[in-house]
Amino acid sequence: MTNKEVIRAFYKEFFNDHIIEAADKYVREDYIQHNPGVDQGRQALKEAFAEKFISNPTFHLNIVRIIEEDNVCAVYLKNVDPEGNTICRVVDIYRLEDGKLAEHWDVLQPCR
């Protein structure tokens, strides 16, 4: 898979289908997280979003664009409600290593 394909598959399965175990396929165990709201490592990512999906069962992200340079991808996306209204805009930046997400940064812009 290309880096963009990895990211698209990860977003579909993990964030939109809420399949927590999908992280095992797409995220390195030693995943470095720069978002202060989520601890380090793949397991911490899984735990944080398992809780989020319970508290927000309609959580959904629409990818607008992926920009890639070398092993780094920037993903511009929108967090949308079930009616398709934008809740916030997000830019996620990933460094990939050996076909898996290795490091993450993000910027959020609330819309409501």
C-alpha positions, -999 to +999 in steps of 0.1 A: +000+000+000+011+036-006+012+060+023-020+076+011-037+042+008-026+034+044-041+066+057-074+063+038-078+027+050-070+037+086-095+065+086-122+044+071-117+014+094-106+031+126-122+065+127-154+059+106-162+023+111-150+025+147-129-007+145-104-001+172-084-032+163-077-017+129-049+003+146-030-029+149-027-030+111-019+006+105-002+021+136+032+012+150+033-001+185+057+027+195+036+054+179+047+089+189+018+112+197+022+150+198-015+156+208-014+163+246-048+147+249-037+112+239-009+093+256+021+077+237+018+044+218-007+024+198-025+010+228-031+045+242-046+056+209-069+026+209-080+033+245-086+070+239-108+064+208-126+035+222-139+059+249-146+086+223-166+062+201-187+052+231-194+088+241-199+099+205-212+070+184-217+091+153-181+104+152-170+106+116-142+122+096-143+131+059-109+133+042-108+164+019-071+161+008-039+143+015-006+159+007+025+137+007+062+144+007+086+116+013+074+097+044+052+125+057+015+131+049-007+160+058-044+151+059-070+179+057-103+166+070-137+176+084-153+161+115-190+159+105-223+152+122-248+126+108-264+153+086-230+162+071-226+195+089-190+203+097-182+203+134-146+212+131-118+212+106-086+192+112-051+189+098-034+157+109+002+152+100+018+117+100+052+103+096+051+068+083+077+041+088+076+006+072+041+012+059+026+022+093+018+054+111+048+062+133+042+098+145+013+122+147+007+160+150-026+178+146-043+212+144-080+216+151-103+245+141-138+243+158-167+254+136-194+256+162 
